[in-house]
Amino acid sequence: MNDLLINVKAILSTTPARWLNLTGTLPVELLTRQPAPKEWSALECLLHLLDTEQWIFPPRVQAFLAGQDLKAFNPDSQGTPMDASTKPAEIAASFAQLRARSLEALAQVAETDLSNTARHSELGTVTLAEMLHEWAAHDLMHTVQAERAVMQPFIAGSGPWRPYFADHDIDAKVHR
């Protein structure tokens, strides 16, 4: 991908606004609704993005620049647990603040840094370019996952239109 840094920064800069909009307009019931057993709610996706913004991606960029190894992260055992007292908009605001700092740090990365390698404890040798691709894809994946979770009650209630949503209908996939 040409202009990797430009494209990654563009993707990463859109994510906070999407979450601020989702958490500022949708009712908590939709944001916390689990679409299926063992599937994350939209709010759990946001908490995971907050965790990775604090502990994973920006520290890994710094590790690549410093020539250090990368540690694995297990969201099931290391992630922030859901707290019913925390307001979704506050989580999104925290995420937006952290992301702004991450984008400032990412501005220090040069094209020549993209070939820097590090050893990941589970994946072996990886490049900074590969990790930046993963960061952008990770952002998009969990935002799409969250939106898919929010879609479920609307898909279920769409009557004869429901087959149009087959690719996103979690309930239909569970009962196949």
CORGIZI-V712229 format. One record per residue. N is the residue number from 1. PHI is phi in radians with two decimals (999 if undefined). PSI is psi in whole degrees, -180 to 180 (* if undefined). Layout:
<<N & PHI & PSI> <N & PHI & PSI>>
//
This chain:
<<1 & 999 & 121> <2 & -1.25 & 153> <3 & 0.99 & 42> <4 & -0.96 & -48> <5 & -1.06 & -42> <6 & -1.11 & -46> <7 & -1.20 & -41> <8 & -1.13 & -46> <9 & -1.06 & -37> <10 & -1.12 & -46> <11 & -1.09 & -50> <12 & -1.09 & -29> <13 & -1.36 & -20> <14 & -1.44 & -26> <15 & -1.08 & -47> <16 & -1.04 & -40> <17 & -1.11 & -39> <18 & -1.09 & -43> <19 & -1.25 & -38> <20 & -1.08 & -39> <21 & -1.19 & -47> <22 & -1.05 & -49> <23 & -1.31 & -22> <24 & -1.48 & -16> <25 & -2.09 & -30> <26 & -1.49 & 146> <27 & -1.18 & 151> <28 & -0.97 & -36> <29 & -1.03 & -38> <30 & -1.27 & -39> <31 & -1.23 & -28> <32 & -1.78 & -1> <33 & -1.26 & 122> <34 & -1.35 & 125> <35 & -1.23 & -29> <36 & -2.86 & 162> <37 & -0.96 & 137> <38 & 1.18 & 11> <39 & -1.81 & 141> <40 & -1.34 & 142> <41 & -1.29 & 170> <42 & -1.03 & -43> <43 & -1.15 & -36> <44 & -1.13 & -36> <45 & -1.09 & -44> <46 & -1.11 & -43> <47 & -1.05 & -39> <48 & -1.13 & -43> <49 & -1.10 & -39> <50 & -1.08 & -46> <51 & -1.02 & -48> <52 & -1.21 & -27> <53 & -1.26 & -33> <54 & -1.40 & -46> <55 & -2.01 & -11> <56 & -2.01 & -74> <57 & -1.16 & -54> <58 & -1.06 & -42> <59 & -1.10 & -33> <60 & -1.21 & -39> <61 & -1.01 & -47> <62 & -1.09 & -38> <63 & -1.10 & -43> <64 & -1.05 & -44> <65 & -1.19 & -28> <66 & -1.66 & -2> <67 & 1.27 & 33> <68 & -1.83 & 161> <69 & -1.34 & 162> <70 & -1.92 & 141> <71 & -1.70 & 150> <72 & -1.28 & 160> <73 & -2.34 & 128> <74 & -1.94 & 106> <75 & -1.10 & -24> <76 & -1.27 & -32> <77 & -1.90 & -18> <78 & -1.98 & -5> <79 & -1.37 & 164> <80 & -1.31 & 126> <81 & -1.26 & 155> <82 & -1.16 & 133> <83 & -2.16 & 116> <84 & -1.09 & -22> <85 & -1.43 & -16> <86 & -1.41 & 132> <87 & -1.43 & 134> <88 & -0.94 & -40> <89 & -1.12 & -31> <90 & -1.22 & -38> <91 & -1.13 & -45> <92 & -1.10 & -39> <93 & -1.14 & -41> <94 & -1.09 & -43> <95 & -1.05 & -44> <96 & -1.08 & -40> <97 & -1.13 & -46> <98 & -1.10 & -41> <99 & -1.12 & -39> <100 & -1.04 & -43> <101 & -1.15 & -38> <102 & -1.11 & -41> <103 & -1.15 & -35> <104 & -1.12 & -43> <105 & -1.16 & -38> <106 & -1.15 & -25> <107 & -1.12 & -19> <108 & -1.41 & -13> <109 & -1.39 & 130> <110 & -1.78 & 160> <111 & -0.94 & -37> <112 & -1.21 & -18> <113 & -1.37 & -17> <114 & -1.09 & -25> <115 & -1.54 & -1> <116 & -1.01 & 141> <117 & -2.01 & 158> <118 & -2.57 & 159> <119 & -1.73 & 119> <120 & -1.59 & 136> <121 & -1.08 & -24> <122 & -1.91 & -32> <123 & -1.75 & -11> <124 & 1.50 & -151> <125 & -1.33 & 128> <126 & -2.32 & 158> <127 & -1.80 & 160> <128 & -1.07 & -39> <129 & -1.03 & -44> <130 & -1.11 & -41> <131 & -1.17 & -36> <132 & -1.18 & -39> <133 & -1.02 & -45> <134 & -1.12 & -39> <135 & -1.06 & -48> <136 & -1.13 & -45> <137 & -1.12 & -39> <138 & -1.07 & -46> <139 & -1.00 & -51> <140 & -1.14 & -42> <141 & -1.04 & -48> <142 & -1.31 & -25> <143 & -1.27 & -42> <144 & -1.12 & -42> <145 & -1.03 & -43> <146 & -1.13 & -45> <147 & -1.15 & -35> <148 & -1.14 & -38> <149 & -1.11 & -42> <150 & -1.17 & -30> <151 & -1.17 & -28> <152 & -0.94 & -47> <153 & -1.16 & -27> <154 & -1.32 & -38> <155 & -1.10 & -48> <156 & -1.04 & -31> <157 & -1.65 & 8> <158 & -1.51 & 4> <159 & 0.98 & -127> <160 & -1.17 & -13> <161 & -1.47 & -10> <162 & -0.92 & -41> <163 & -1.02 & -25> <164 & -1.13 & -19> <165 & -1.85 & 18> <166 & -0.93 & -37> <167 & -1.18 & -19> <168 & -2.04 & -3> <169 & -1.44 & 97> <170 & -1.12 & -42> <171 & -1.07 & -42> <172 & -1.15 & -36> <173 & -1.22 & -36> <174 & -1.15 & -33> <175 & -1.69 & 12> <176 & -1.34 & *>>
//
